[in-house]
């Protein structure tokens, strides 16, 4: 196979999605920005350039570095939360069990909404830029799969956000 192209099947392992879903998202993004990112070979397989593939994987890996490890989450979780409005990703823990991951700009208000529906006693949080918040939250949920989060939705968000970000900058 030509080293300058990659089969979109290779993206499946990064996004935990079937080829058809990746194809649809690539097509949607291509149409949105009026650029061609895919080609079809004579055997019917769908390919993207190795350069584009590498940009997707590198972008994803760079954002995955922002996921805190579980030891950090457990060690730095606190019983208190900030009142300052900012861009946050937060982790709710019940003792040492991670039960929920979310994002907010108003930590005190958002945490108070969880008090009636989730049992937790500590919160770990960090600030993040607004443009990274949704992607990193989804990556964290995908990584840890807390019992009160829906992970299938997050695979779609990850795929769309990464493709949208990469194609936007082509």
N, C-alpha and C positions, 0 to 999 in steps of 0.2 A: 504494500500500500504506500502511496505517496506520503512522505513525512510531513508535507505542508498542509495536510488535511486530517481531520479527526471525525470519526463516525459519531453522530450525536448519542449513540448508545453508551458511549463512554461517560457521558454526563449523568447517566442514570444513577451511578453509584454515589455521586456527590449530592444529589438531591432526593434520593429515595423515591423517585417517580418513574413511571413507565415511559418508554420512548415516545409514545403518542402524546402524552402530556407535555413533554419537553418540546416536541415538534410544534404543538399548538402555541405554546408560549413564545417560541422563537418566531413563528409566523406572525403572531400578534404584535410582537415588538418590531419586527421588520416592517410591517405595514404602518405601525404607529409613527416610525421615524423615516419611512420611505427609503430604506436601504436593504440591500440583499445580503443576508448573512448565511444562507444555506444554499447548497447545491445538491443535485441528485445525480448519482452515478448511473451507468448503464444497467447495473444490476438492481437498481431501485433503492439503494441505501441512501440515506440523507447524511450529508457531511457539512462541517463548518471548517473554517481555516484553523490551523494549529495556533496561529497568533490569537485569534478570537477565543479559542478553547483555553489557551493559557491565561488570557486576561480574566476569563470567567473564574477559573480555578484559583488564580492568585488573589482576585478580589474576595472570593469566598474565604480562602485561607486567612487573609489579612483580618477579616472581620471575626473569624473564629478565634483569633488570638485574644479577643476582648472578652471571651467567656471566662468568668472566674472559675477556678477549680473548687471542688466541693469542700476541701479542707479550709480554704479561704472563706467560703460562704459560712461554714459552721463556726469558725473561730472568730470572725468579725461581726457576726449577727448580733444585734442589739435589741434591748427591750424599748429603746427610745427611737424616735424618728425625727427628721428635720422638718421644720415649719417653713423653711425658705422654699419658694417656688423655683424649680429648676427642672431640667430634663433628667428623669431617673428611670433606671430599671431596678426593680425590687424583687426580693425573694422572701416568701413567707415560710417560716419554719415552725413546726410543732416539735419542740425539743430539738432533736437533730435531723428530723425528717423534713425534707423539702416538699412542700405541698402545693405551692403556687408561684408562678413568675408573672410579673406584669410590668407595665410602664405607666408613667404619670408625669405631670408637671406640678401637681399639688399633692405631695405625699400624705399629709395629715388627712385631707379629705378622702383620698382614695383608700387609704388603709382603714379608715372608719367604715367604709362601705363593706369591707370584708368581715367585720366583727360579727355580724349576724349570720353569716353563711359558712365561715371557715374557722376551724379551731387552730390557732397558732399563738405562739408566745414570743417569737423573735422575728426580726426583719433584718435582712442584709440588703444594702442598696449601693448603687454607684451612679454618678452623673455621666452623661453621655451626650454627644451632639444630637440635635434633632434629626438630622438626616441619617444617622446610624441607628437610631433608637428602635424602630420597628424590626429591622433586619436582625440586630443583635438580640433583641428580646426573643424573636422566633428561633434563632440559633440556640439560645439558652434553653428554651422549651424543648426543642428537638433533642438537645444533648441530654437533658435530665428527666424529661417526661414526668413532670409533677402530676399528682393524681387529680388536681382540679383544673388542669389545662387540656385543651384539645390539640393534639399534635398534628393531625392530618392537615388542618387548616394552615399550620405554620410551614409545612413543606411547600405549599403553594405560595405563601408569602415570600419565603426564602428564594424560591426559583424566580418569581416575578421581579422581586427587588434586585436581585443580582443581574438578571438579564437586562432589566430596564436601566440600571446604572451603567452597565458596560456599553450597551448600544448607544445610550445617550452621549457617551464620550468618544464614540468612534468617529 
